[in-house]
Amino acid sequence: MKNKALFIVSAAILLLAFAAGTIAYKRGEMNRVARIAEHNRAPLVRSHSPTLGKADAPVVIVEFIDPACETCWAFYPLVKDKMAANPGKIRLVLRFAPFHEGSDKVAAVLVAAHRQDKFWPALEALMSTQEDWAAHHTARVEKVWPHLAGLGLDLKKMKTDMYSPDIAGVIAQDLEDARTLNVTKTPEFFVNGKGLPSFGFGQLTMLIDDALAGRD
């Protein structure tokens, strides 16, 4: 009987130790994921980044775009639809990764529009006319200006501002952060600091839904 009792006690101790070890591992894994997400947040959002949505939204989507990227424009309305379906819960932060020829100049135009508080109207105007100024993935900045007329922008000022050192610095910072985060294609998304496990709108939706449900 004594041996049986000793066996039972030993087994119980082992089970408790295993359970404690499992809990400690899961906690450590959660802390590791949280540290990675926190590490990612530093180069994800900069003070110059255009944002859409409430500042205190629980879900933050950071998207790196190339103005001449057709897929970026294909994803943009889908992201906005997701935001509309979850009012006040999602904030979109836009960053530039102008990898295509001439895209850096169009990015500079958009940053200049941001200086006049017209970033989102300018972005949507160019998004809807991309075929005209970015044929064959080559951006031609001289062709964007007619599409920005009527938005209340000072186009003459923009044409000067887009070559200013501070706007060049914004784009350089975005590119540096893109390299830090291993962004090699566009669009690239991060949701509350987490990157997509693989590319696709379904994967992005899953990541957003997990974040909305507090599973991030």
Protein Blocks (a to p, Z undefined) as FASTA:
>chain_A
ZZmmmmmmmmmmmmmmmmmmmmmmmmmmmmmmmmmmmmmmmmmpcfklccedjfklcbdc
dddddfklmklmmmmmmmmmmmmmmghkaccddddddfbghklmmmmmmmmmmmnopmmm
mmmmmmmmmmmmmgghiacfklmmmmmgonlpafklmmmmmmpmklmmmmmmmmmmmmmn
opabdcdddeehiacfbgcfklmmmmmmmmmnopZZ
